[in-house]
């Protein structure tokens, strides 16, 4: 876990230093494509795992409740941040 977080912070530091390079301005599209590809590969690996597929009925509802709770919590937190820090009129 430490190595993952360290790698992320190293990337943030390098990105900050090199932020004016024009090639780095064009990476946004490739990052999105890479994330979609990783999610697709994750879906393929989950779909090919018979243990997960066979137990989907047991864990499916827990996954749905967890996902919906996470989305609702994020929406509530975003609304709260919007109201507290981004008020109109300079309050």
For each residue, the residues with C-beta under 8 A, 3 or more apart:
1: 4 5
2: 5 6
3: 6 7
4: 1 7 8
5: 1 2 8 9
6: 2 3 9 10
7: 3 4 10 11
8: 4 5 11 12
9: 5 6 12 13
10: 6 7 13 14
11: 7 8 14 15
12: 8 9 15 16
13: 9 10 16 17
14: 10 11 17 18
15: 11 12 18 19 24
16: 12 13 19
17: 13 14
18: 14 15 21 24
19: 15 16 24
20:
21: 18 24 25
22: 25 26
23: 26 27
24: 15 18 19 21 27
25: 21 22 28
26: 22 23 29 30
27: 23 24 30 31
28: 25 31 32
29: 26 32 33
30: 26 27 33 34
31: 27 28 34 35
32: 28 29 35 36
33: 29 30 36 37
34: 30 31 37 38
35: 31 32 38 39
36: 32 33 39 40
37: 33 34 40 41
38: 34 35 41 42
39: 35 36 42 43
40: 36 37 43 44
41: 37 38 44 45
42: 38 39 45 46
43: 39 40 46 47
44: 40 41 47 48
45: 41 42 48 49
46: 42 43 49 52 53
47: 43 44 53
48: 44 45
49: 45 46 52 53
50: 53 54
51: 54 55
52: 46 49 55 56 59
53: 46 47 49 50 56
54: 50 51
55: 51 52 58 59
56: 52 53 59 60
57: 60
58: 55
59: 52 55 56 62 63
60: 56 57 63 64
61: 64 65
62: 59 65 66
63: 59 60 66 67
64: 60 61 67 68
65: 61 62 68 69
66: 62 63 69 70
67: 63 64 70 71
68: 64 65 71 72
69: 65 66 72 73
70: 66 67 73 74
71: 67 68 74 75
72: 68 69 75 76
73: 69 70 76 77
74: 70 71 77 78
75: 71 72 78 79
76: 72 73 79 80
77: 73 74 80 81
78: 74 75 81 82
79: 75 76 82 83
80: 76 77 83 84
81: 77 78 84 85 86
82: 78 79 85 86
83: 79 80 86 87
84: 80 81 87
85: 81 82
86: 81 82 83
87: 83 84 90 91
88: 91
89:
90: 87
91: 87 88
